[in-house]
Amino acid sequence: MKSIWRKGEKKNLMKNNNYKTKDLAESAALLINKQHLIKFEKVGKICWFYFESAEKCTKISNDYFFGELMVNAREFHQAITRLKNRIFSGS
């Protein structure tokens, strides 16, 4: 299992108010809606993304899931590209 932490962020996971997803597109939607990615973790072939503020992330995620979230297509594509770069760069 490979775990990637942002510098100084490990203590934030202990608050247990975080949001966890393995959906790349959902993670991109959260990023462009100003949600803070605090960690990503590779478990086999699955990559988990951890965000702060479960309450805010849950609302954004629900809007995304039901097709009610409006995003800029270019920003969405750039966020997906940034996430892929993080996953495949190993950092």
N, C-alpha and C positions, 0 to 999 in steps of 0.2 A: 504494500500500500504506500503510495507516494502522496505526501501532503505538502501543500504550498501555502505559506502564511505571508501576509503582508507584514512588514516590520512593525513590531509593537502591537499587533492586533490579537494575539492569542488570548489575552485576558478577556476580550469582548465575547468570546463564545461561551464563557462561563455564565453569562447573564441569562442564558436560555430564552432569549427573546429574538432569536435569529430564524431566518427562513432558509430552507434547503430545497434545492431542485436539481434534477439531472437533465432538464430540458434546455438545450442550447439557445433556442429562439426565445423562450421565456426569460432566460438569463439576460439576453441582449435587450429585451423589452424593459427589464428591471433597470439595467444599466443606463439606458437613455432616459429613464424616468428618475434619474438622480439617486438610485439606491446604491448603497455602498457595498461592493463585493469585498468581503473580509477574508475569504479563503476559498480555494478549490482543492479538491481531493480526488486523486485517481484511485479507484478500486477495481483492479482488473481492467476491463475495457470501458468501464463506466466512470464518468467524471461528475462529481457532485460540486455544486456551487453554493456557497453560503453567503447570505446577505444579512445586513443589520435590519432591524425593525420588521419583525414578522407581520405586524398589523398592516403597515403600509404595503409591504410586498404582497400580502394576501389579496388586498384590494386590487392592486395593479395586475396580479396574476389572474384574478377572476375576470377583470375587464378584458385582458388579453384572450383568455380562454373563450369567452362568449362573443368575441369580435367587436367589443365596444371600445377598445383602446386605439386611439389614433396616434400614429407615430410618423415621423419623417422617414421615408424609405431609405434615403442615403445614410442617415444616422443609424438606422437599424442594421443595414448591411455592414457599416463600419464597426458597429459593436460586435456583430457576429465574427467579423474578421479578427478583431482584437482578442476575443475569447479563444478562437482557434489558435492564434499565435501563442497565447499563454499555454494552452494545452499541449501543443506540439513542440514548443521550444523547451519544455521540461523545467520551466522556471515559474 
